[in-house]
Amino acid sequence: MDKLNIEWLKGKLNFYFRYKRQLLESMIEGSCINIGCGSHIIKNAVNIDEELPHLPYPDNSFDTVICSDVLKHIGPHKQAIGELLRIARKNNYHSICI
């Protein structure tokens, strides 16, 4: 891949992450946790890079749970998703992107 293609790809990825962050921020209501965020910080959220499936929060802690592009890097998925649902308040918004 030549330098021009790499720069083009970086531009596309930056646009994707910026748009995704803006979209998620517009949907947040109440308390929010963003799990596995790395450098992609969401305003007004608890941004963590903790290990799934054992998060240090009580049941029903957050109105919004965001876990984007994380599950493909870990396992077992069933336990990790169970942990995300455990800390989420019922009947609220969950954003899980594998």
C-alpha positions in Angstrom: 0.0 0.0 0.0 1.5 3.3 -1.0 1.6 6.4 1.2 -1.3 8.0 -0.7 -3.6 5.1 -0.1 -2.6 5.0 3.6 -3.4 8.7 4.0 -6.8 8.2 2.2 -7.6 5.3 4.6 -6.7 7.3 7.7 -9.0 10.1 6.5 -11.9 7.7 6.0 -11.3 6.1 9.4 -11.1 9.5 11.2 -14.4 10.4 9.5 -16.0 7.1 10.6 -14.9 7.5 14.3 -15.9 11.1 14.5 -19.4 10.5 13.0 -19.9 7.4 15.2 -19.0 9.4 18.3 -21.3 12.3 17.4 -24.1 9.8 16.7 -23.6 8.0 20.0 -23.4 11.3 22.0 -26.7 12.5 20.5 -28.4 9.3 21.7 -27.2 9.3 25.3 -29.8 9.8 28.0 -29.0 9.5 31.7 -25.9 7.7 32.9 -23.7 6.2 30.3 -20.7 3.8 30.2 -18.5 3.4 27.2 -16.6 0.1 27.5 -13.3 -0.5 25.7 -13.1 3.1 24.4 -9.4 3.4 24.0 -8.8 6.9 22.8 -12.4 7.3 21.5 -13.8 9.2 24.5 -17.6 10.0 24.7 -18.6 13.2 26.4 -20.6 12.8 29.6 -19.9 9.1 29.9 -17.8 6.8 32.1 -15.1 5.8 29.6 -13.2 2.6 30.6 -10.9 0.0 29.2 -11.8 -2.6 31.9 -11.8 -6.3 31.3 -15.0 -8.0 30.3 -16.7 -10.1 31.6 -16.1 -8.7 35.2 -16.9 -5.0 35.5 -16.7 -3.3 38.9 -20.3 -1.9 38.8 -23.5 -3.0 40.6 -26.4 -4.4 38.6 -28.6 -1.8 36.8 -26.0 1.0 37.0 -26.3 2.7 33.6 -29.1 4.0 31.4 -26.9 3.6 28.3 -24.2 1.0 27.6 -21.9 1.4 24.7 -19.5 -1.4 23.7 -18.2 -0.7 20.2 -15.7 -2.8 18.3 -14.6 -4.7 21.5 -16.2 -8.1 21.5 -14.3 -9.4 18.5 -11.1 -9.0 20.6 -12.3 -11.0 23.6 -14.1 -14.2 24.6 -16.2 -15.8 25.8 -18.8 -13.6 24.1 -21.9 -15.0 26.0 -20.4 -14.0 29.4 -19.3 -10.6 28.1 -22.7 -9.7 26.7 -24.3 -11.0 29.9 -22.1 -8.6 31.9 -23.1 -5.7 29.6 -26.8 -6.5 30.2 -26.2 -6.9 34.0 -24.9 -3.3 34.4 -27.6 -1.9 32.1 -30.9 -0.6 33.5 -33.8 -2.5 32.0 -35.7 -1.1 29.1 -32.9 1.4 28.2 -30.5 1.8 25.3 -27.7 -0.6 24.6 -25.2 -0.2 21.7 -23.1 -3.3 21.1 -21.1 -3.5 17.9 -18.9 -6.6 17.5 
